[in-house]
């Protein structure tokens, strides 16, 4: 369902990130909320793809709607 969203305790303290990069879902959502267009975001973060932005917004929406619950990671 969210194949571009990764959670790894070793990356960004386990925050939801885009494809294992150090770009968090919360950063992407915050940029959109502050009026940046997808093109502006991609220009600022060239490793991102349009589908990454879309999925970050869908992920945030699912969390806000309580449709998706953070999953447990195995203990290290």
C-alpha positions as CSV (number, residue, x, y, z in Angstrom):
1,X,0.0,0.0,0.0
2,X,2.8,2.5,0.9
3,X,5.7,1.0,-0.9
4,X,7.6,4.3,-1.0
5,X,7.3,4.9,2.8
6,X,9.9,3.3,5.0
7,X,10.4,3.2,8.7
8,X,13.9,2.3,10.0
9,X,15.0,3.0,13.5
10,X,18.5,3.7,12.1
11,X,17.3,6.4,9.7
12,X,15.9,9.7,11.1
13,X,15.2,8.1,14.5
14,X,12.6,5.8,13.0
15,X,10.4,8.5,11.5
16,X,8.5,7.6,8.3
17,X,10.8,8.5,5.4
18,X,10.6,8.4,1.6
19,X,12.3,5.3,0.1
20,X,14.9,5.0,2.9
21,X,16.3,8.4,2.3
22,X,16.7,11.0,5.0
23,X,13.6,12.9,3.7
24,X,10.7,12.5,6.1
25,X,7.1,12.3,5.3
26,X,6.5,15.1,7.7
27,X,8.9,17.3,5.8
28,X,7.1,16.7,2.5
29,X,3.7,17.3,4.1
30,X,5.0,20.5,5.7
31,X,6.3,21.8,2.4
32,X,3.0,21.2,0.7
33,X,1.1,22.8,3.6
34,X,3.2,25.9,3.3
35,X,2.3,26.3,-0.4
36,X,5.2,24.7,-2.3
37,X,4.2,23.0,-5.5
38,X,5.4,19.5,-6.4
39,X,7.8,21.0,-8.9
40,X,9.3,23.4,-6.3
41,X,9.7,20.5,-3.9
42,X,11.4,18.3,-6.5
43,X,13.7,21.2,-7.4
44,X,14.7,21.6,-3.7
45,X,15.0,17.8,-3.2
46,X,16.0,16.3,-6.6
47,X,16.0,12.7,-5.3
48,X,12.2,12.9,-4.8
49,X,9.8,11.8,-7.5
50,X,6.2,13.0,-8.0
51,X,5.0,9.7,-6.8
52,X,6.9,10.1,-3.5
53,X,5.0,13.4,-2.8
54,X,1.7,11.8,-3.6
55,X,2.3,8.8,-1.4
56,X,3.5,11.0,1.5
57,X,0.3,12.9,1.4
58,X,-1.8,9.7,1.2
59,X,0.1,8.3,4.1
60,X,-0.5,11.4,6.2
61,X,-4.1,11.3,5.2
62,X,-4.5,7.7,6.2
63,X,-2.9,8.4,9.6
64,X,-5.1,11.4,10.2
65,X,-8.2,9.3,9.3
66,X,-6.9,6.5,11.6
67,X,-7.0,4.1,8.7
68,X,-3.4,3.0,9.1
69,X,-1.5,2.4,12.3
70,X,2.2,2.5,12.6
71,X,3.5,-1.1,12.5
72,X,5.9,-2.6,15.1
73,X,9.4,-3.1,14.1
74,X,11.4,-6.1,15.3
75,X,13.6,-5.4,18.3
76,X,17.2,-4.7,17.5
